[in-house]
Structures are given as C-alpha cells and as structure tokens.
Amino acid sequence: MESINAVAVAAVAFVGSHFLLSHPLRGRLVRAIGEAGFQGVYSLVAIVTFGWLVLAYRSAPLTAPLWPAGNGLWALATAVMLIASILLMGSLVRNPALPTGGRPGAFPETARGVYAVTRHPMMWSFALWGLCHIAVFPVTKNIVVAAAIVVLALVGAALQDRKKERLQPDLWPAWESKTSYLPFAAIAAGRARLGGFGWHALLGGLVVWLAATWAHIPAAGWAAGIWRWL
C-alpha cells in the first residue's frame, strides 16, 4: 500500500506543479526571470516530477484487475485510441493553443479537421489515452497514473480557456464561438462542420497509432491494439 501511496503522491506533484506553474505562478516567474527562464524552470520541474512518477509506478506492486478486460473492451479502446492519435497529430499544425513565445498565434478562419471536433485536440488525445488505459488495464497503480493524466488534460484545457480569454480578449472568445471544449459539441450546435482533416492528422495519426500500440510488445511484454489479433 505504501508503494501505491507513493504513486499517488508523485501523481499529485506532477499534476499540481503543472497547474501552479502554468497559472498562479507563471506571471510572477516570467517577470522575475523572463520567458526563457520560466520555460527552463517549467521544463525542469516537469521532467523531475514525471521521472518521479515513472520510478514510483515501476516500484509499486501489480494488483489484481478491478474488472475483466475482454475482447469487446479492447476493441473499443483500440478504436478510441486511433481517434486520439488523429487528434494528437492534427493538433500539431495551426493550433492556436500552442505556446508562441509571446508572438501572436495563428487562428484558422474556420474550425475544420480536429478543431471542428474540439478546440483542445491535444488535451483530449491525452484524456482519451488515460481513459483507454484505465479501461483495459484496471490495476491500482495504472488507474492512479492514467487518472492523473486525464485530470491534467481536461482541467488544464478548461484553465487554458480562462487564461487565453484574459490574455487574448480580442481573439480567443471568437475562436471559442467557432469551436467547443467538449468533442463534437460545436458540430452538433452547427458552429462547425466535420471534415477537412489533413494528411498530417489522418496518416500521421494512423502511423502513431500503429507504432505506439506495437511498442507495447517490447516495452510491456504484451500486445495492444490490433496487434492483439494479428
């Protein structure tokens, strides 16, 4: 139990430090050490706390699964992870939410592709990753780590909206009016249309999905994704 508690403490440190540095402490640190200095501190804290989380996870015991993960659940998680991979790769191009180093960000005229699905495609890709890993590997230490990623992604996305509204009052609210926090909500409301996915999203997402699921074989010793059935 102590090892599981260590995972929980490391997860809280990892998530909490991200929130503290990204929001209440960011302004003061940037004024004190500059943008470059802040990015250095942020990166260092992220690396240290993530390394702590990894070490705590590896040291924790493997408990019994809380529910069976049959082929039906695996098939659902495999399909959702393909969507997550497409969201991730699509978010790397023309994403107004990505850091710009103080320069004005580029806002697409219309929400297309992954941005029609959600204005936070990268964050939702991480959240879907966490939910899928909880679903198919429901052991205690994995649930703690995956839940931490889900909280970091979804709460972080909501906090990012509030920060962007304050920092870019002439741009971000307009972008919010074309998009949605929740996946497919803007499409359902008629503010966006499904389509316009670039090859970087579709082909890139497919490659990442195939590579990441295959990597479970050498890294974890068991197959994930479609490799379970091949």
Secondary structure by P-SEA (a helix, b strand, c coil): caaaaaaaaaaaaaaaaaaaaaccaaaaaaaaccaaaaaaaaaaaaaaaaaaaaaaaaacccccccccccaaaaaaaaaaaaaaaaaaaaaccccccccccccbbbbbccccccccccccaaaaaaaaaaaaaaaccccaaaaaaaaaaaaaaaaaaaaaaaaaaaaccccaaaaaaacccccccccccccccccccccccaaaaaaaaaaaaaaccccccccccccccc
